[in-house]
Structures are given as C-alpha cells and as structure tokens.
Amino acid sequence: MATIFSKIVSGEVPAHVVAETTEFLAFLDVNPLTMGHVLVIPKKEIDYLFDMDEESYFGLTLFAKIVAGGVKKAFPCLKVGMAVIGLEVPHVHIHLIPMNAVSDMNFSKEKLTPTEEQLAEAAAKIRAEL
C-alpha cells in the first residue's frame, strides 16, 4: 500500500514542495515543530533508512544538505537540525528543522498548525534561497 509520501510524489496528495530531483523530494511538514520544517524523502518508497543502497543513501543526504542551506537562509537560525525517526510513516524521511534551542527538536511538543497561506509563503521563501 502506498504511503502518504508516495501519494505526494505521485501528485495524488498536494504538498508545499521546496526542491525536487529525479530521485528526491523536499516539502514542508504541514504540522511543523518550527516554521521552515522540511521533510526530505527518496521518491522510491523504502521503509528504513539503512535499507537504502549506498548511492541513494549518500544522494539523499547530499540533497538534504543542499535543502538545509536554503532553509537556514530563509529562516535564520543557529542551526538546521536533522532527525530521522521513521516510525509514523513507513517511508524514509529526514526532518530538517530550523533551531535556536535544543527544545526546537522536541518531537513530543505540540506542533504548529500554520495556514495553507503561511505554508505557501514558507515554501516560496525556501525555494528563493536554493
């Protein structure tokens, strides 16, 4: 069964895309920890990060690094945190989160609920910096 991320890749489910290659996709988390929180995924549906072949793994990591640079410029912060948890959606995904404090990476805290307009503006800001 296709994951929500595969449905985003296929266009069945809309997303606020910030970057895309033939193999990878980066889009905003709709319930971010901080504004500018991006998810980076391989387009190929793979459940577990360490099941990826080396070329895809390194490609995903490099793509995430590029996107993180755009996130940091668009949402000035001390650092862009990176997390891989992978329990909620069985599709490899890297979280890129603008952070000014360790607590910005606390996944148990209440998530933000931005409007579609706020998400569209955030995505445009990141795209402009890539």
Secondary structure, DSSP 8 states (H G I E B T S, - for coil): ---HHHHHHHTSS---EEEE-SSEEEEE-SS-SSTT-EEEEESS--S-GGGS-HHHHHHHHHHHHHHHHHHHHHS--SEEEEE---SSSSS--EEEEEESSGGGG-TTS------HHHHHHHHHHHHHH-
